[in-house]
Each structure stands twice: as C-alpha cells, then as structure tokens.
Amino acid sequence: MHSDRISHEDIQEERFSGRQGSRFLEPGPVVLVSSAYMGERDIMTMGWHMVMMDEPSLVGCFIWDQNYSHELVRRSKECVVNVPEVTIAEAVVGIGNHHGPEPDKFEEFGLTAVAATKVGAPLIAECYANFECKLVDTSLTKKYSLFVFEVVKAHVATVAEVSDDDSLRGMGLFMIAGEDDE
Ligand SMILES: Cc1cc2nc3c(=O)[nH]c(=O)nc-3n(C[C@H](O)[C@H](O)[C@H](O)COP(=O)(O)O)c2cc1C
C-alpha cells in the first residue's frame, strides 16, 4: 500500500548501491559494544545488529574484522551490548571513529566501566541498558564478520511510566523517527 504522499512514480527505479540502500534499513539504536581479553579492553560503536530469536535471546552483530573489538570478541567469546542515551552522542560518534586499543576509550571518552556478572567485558555505566552476551555462533564470522550472541544477563534502567512521547521500542511499542542529527 502506498501512502497519499508518495506515489509509485515518485520512487526512482535506479539500482541503489549497498551504502545508499543501508541508510533506509539500518536505523535502530546505535549501540556501544564493550569487550575485554587478557587485560585489554575496548569499545566500538555499532549500528549493524539484529534480533535473531527471543527465546533464547539471540543478537546478530556485524563487527568488522579490521576493528580491534573483533579480535577481543573473537578471543574472549563475550561482549556487552550497551544502549546509550542521547546525552553521550558525541562520545558514541568519537568511539566509532577511533580504533583501539590506544588510547583507552573509557578514559578518552569519560565513560565508567562497571564489572559485569556473567562475562569478563565491562558494562558502560552511562548507558541505560546493558546486555551481557556470550558468543554462540561464528559460522558466518569469517565470511561476513557476523557474530551471533546470546544475551545471558540484561540490565535495564526502570522507567516509571510509558507516556505518549516515550521512545521505547519492542513489546508492541513503536518509535516515530525524529529529525536528522549529525
Ligand atoms: C554510527 C556508527 C555506527 C557504526 N556501526 C558499526 C557496525 O555496525 N559494525 C562495525 O564493525 N563498525 C561500525 N562502526 C565503526 C566502528 O565503531 C569503528 O570502526 C571503531 O573505530 C572500531 O573500534 P575498534 O577498532 O577499537 O574496535 C560504526 C561507527 C559509527 C560512528
């Protein structure tokens, strides 16, 4: 069904490049992935992730093989997926534009590492949700840099009441996208 505003004729039929096309499919929470292995730790920004199952809770994550995080996750077989608030948006972009391990991104971007309970990777205290994850499937890692994790523990800030303009998603709730931000 087409909306009143956009008719099929308005849609250009040209072949979109992957980069252009992903702009339409990738919106979702941009998250921070924290990882640790043998005394090293790191954080990366991640937009390319998807829910793959809810019982057990599986999440697919694209973690490029040139990222230092890829190495830490591959070796430790664990990570934490942290959902940031808009208040740390600048740090989220900065983290996504710097490769670890030096300088330490927790220190560089003023974030607080908190010990997780089921994995060695730290939680990021400034994030309103943290999902401790264990790697359960690497069959597509070599080819697509795709890691499949099981969420083994969730920490989610409690919200007193869901009002009309809350942007919570899932459980039958949807979010209407807002203005573009750079
Ligand atoms: C908004 C945003 C989203 C990103 N999404 C991803 C992603 O899904 N997967 C990925 O491998 N890199 C992604 N990146 C790039 C990594 O965060 C970036 O390469 C980072 O420097 C990796 O850090 P590391 O080398 O310390 O692991 C994203 C960056 C930004 C700014």
Ligand as a Chemical Component Dictionary entry (heavy atoms), coordinates in Angstrom:
data_LIG
# 
_chem_comp.id                   LIG 
_chem_comp.type                 NON-POLYMER 
_chem_comp.pdbx_formal_charge   0 
_chem_comp.three_letter_code    LIG 
# 
loop_
_chem_comp_atom.comp_id 
_chem_comp_atom.atom_id 
_chem_comp_atom.alt_atom_id 
_chem_comp_atom.type_symbol 
_chem_comp_atom.charge 
_chem_comp_atom.model_Cartn_x 
_chem_comp_atom.model_Cartn_y 
_chem_comp_atom.model_Cartn_z 
_chem_comp_atom.pdbx_ordinal 
LIG C1  C1  C 0 27.249 5.416  13.989 1  
LIG C2  C2  C 0 28.310 4.358  13.774 2  
LIG C3  C3  C 0 27.911 3.044  13.582 3  
LIG C4  C4  C 0 28.887 2.042  13.367 4  
LIG N1  N1  N 0 28.472 0.755  13.167 5  
LIG C5  C5  C 0 29.401 -0.225 13.012 6  
LIG C6  C6  C 0 28.983 -1.593 12.889 7  
LIG O1  O1  O 0 27.823 -1.937 12.914 8  
LIG N2  N2  N 0 29.957 -2.526 12.737 9  
LIG C7  C7  C 0 31.299 -2.200 12.679 10 
LIG O2  O2  O 0 32.134 -3.102 12.535 11 
LIG N3  N3  N 0 31.702 -0.926 12.809 12 
LIG C8  C8  C 0 30.783 0.066  12.993 13 
LIG N4  N4  N 0 31.187 1.362  13.156 14 
LIG C9  C9  C 0 32.615 1.661  13.104 15 
LIG C10 C10 C 0 33.353 1.259  14.370 16 
LIG O3  O3  O 0 32.689 1.726  15.519 17 
LIG C11 C11 C 0 34.759 1.858  14.271 18 
LIG O4  O4  O 0 35.455 1.198  13.218 19 
LIG C12 C12 C 0 35.529 1.800  15.552 20 
LIG O5  O5  O 0 36.616 2.677  15.442 21 
LIG C13 C13 C 0 36.057 0.405  15.877 22 
LIG O6  O6  O 0 36.808 0.490  17.045 23 
LIG P1  P1  P 0 37.894 -0.601 17.443 24 
LIG O7  O7  O 0 38.877 -0.730 16.287 25 
LIG O8  O8  O 0 38.546 -0.017 18.680 26 
LIG O9  O9  O 0 37.153 -1.863 17.692 27 
LIG C14 C14 C 0 30.254 2.375  13.370 28 
LIG C15 C15 C 0 30.648 3.706  13.592 29 
LIG C16 C16 C 0 29.689 4.685  13.779 30 
LIG C17 C17 C 0 30.115 6.108  14.015 31 
# 
loop_
_chem_comp_bond.comp_id 
_chem_comp_bond.atom_id_1 
_chem_comp_bond.atom_id_2 
_chem_comp_bond.value_order 
_chem_comp_bond.pdbx_ordinal 
LIG C1  C2  SING 1  
LIG C2  C3  SING 2  
LIG C2  C16 DOUB 3  
LIG C3  C4  DOUB 4  
LIG C4  N1  SING 5  
LIG C4  C14 SING 6  
LIG N1  C5  DOUB 7  
LIG C5  C6  SING 8  
LIG C5  C8  SING 9  
LIG C6  O1  DOUB 10 
LIG C6  N2  SING 11 
LIG N2  C7  SING 12 
LIG C7  O2  DOUB 13 
LIG C7  N3  SING 14 
LIG N3  C8  DOUB 15 
LIG C8  N4  SING 16 
LIG N4  C9  SING 17 
LIG N4  C14 SING 18 
LIG C9  C10 SING 19 
LIG C10 O3  SING 20 
LIG C10 C11 SING 21 
LIG C11 O4  SING 22 
LIG C11 C12 SING 23 
LIG C12 O5  SING 24 
LIG C12 C13 SING 25 
LIG C13 O6  SING 26 
LIG O6  P1  SING 27 
LIG P1  O7  DOUB 28 
LIG P1  O8  SING 29 
LIG P1  O9  SING 30 
LIG C14 C15 DOUB 31 
LIG C15 C16 SING 32 
LIG C16 C17 SING 33 
# 
